[in-house]
Amino acid sequence: MEQERLTGGDFTVTIAVGYDFSRAMETDDVDDTLNYAELFRIVKEQMDIPSRLLEHVAGRIATEVFSQWPDIQYVSIQITKVNPPMGADCDGATVSLTLRHP
């Protein structure tokens, strides 16, 4: 809605990735696993781009994650718009997306 584009909103993003971290289990070395700070950076960058649809944002996040880590098997993302202005008393409206590596 136009008013939402002007005032913005609050969102909660949950992301899970399928990644073989067995090497990190053995080595205890951060270089042998996925850097979740980088995942956060991707999510933040994509959430900062104005968009009309949460579905579009979720797709962009997944595309960027697969681009950064080709070994990821799947990405599961939930984006919730907290307290959306739709005249209902609800906690939020959520879009969920799970994609397997192409």
N, C-alpha and C positions, 0 to 999 in steps of 0.2 A: 504494500500500500504506500501511497505517496508520503503520507505523514511519517511512516516508519523510516523511509529513506531520509527524511529531514532530521528526525530526532535520534535515529539509531536504535540500538537495543542491546540487551545482554544475551549472551550465548554461552552454552556449555558444549565443549567438544570432547568426545571420547574417541580415542584411536587405539586399535590393536593391530599388530602385524604378525604374520607368520614368518618366522625367520629361524634358521638353524643356528642356534647359539651354543652348540655342543662344544666347540673349540674353547669358547670363553669359560665354560664350566670346568674345563681342564686347566687352562692357563691362568685364570684370574687376571687377564689382561684386557683392559678397556678397548684396545685396538682390535680385539677379536670378537667384538659384538657391535650391535647397532647403537649409535649415539642418540639417545632420546632427546638431548638438547637440540639436535638437528631436526628431529621430528617436530619438536615444539616450534622451531623457527619456521618450518614449512607451513604448519597450521596457522601460525600468527600471520605470516605474509599473505596467505590465501584469504584468511578472514578479514584482513584489512582492505581487500579489494571490494568495492561496492558491487553487490549482486542483487538480483531480484529473487533468486530461488536458492534455498539451502541445498537442493539437489545439485545445482550447478557448482556450488562451492565444494561439496563433498567429492564430486567428480574431479575437480581441479586438484584437490589435496591428494587423492589417490593417484592421479597421473604423475604428480610431482614426486611422490614417495617411490613409485615404481621407477621413475627416471633416476633418482638418486641411488637406489639400492636394487640393482637387477636381480639379486638373489632372494628378494622377498617373495614369498609364495602367495600371500594374500594380504589385503588391507581391509579392515572393518572400521567404519567411521559412523559415529552418531553425532549429529549436530542438533542441539535443542535451543530454540528461541524461548528464553525465559519470559513468562508472563506476557504472551503475545496480546496485542490490543484487538481482540475479536469479540468482546462482549461476553466472555465466559470466564468463570472462575476456575482456572486451571494452572498447573505448575509450568506448563510449556508445551510447545509443539515440536515434535522430533522427526527428523529424517534419518533413516538408517541405510547404509550402503555397505555391501561386502563385495569385493572384486578379487578374482584370482589373477595372478600374473599372466599377462597376455602371452 
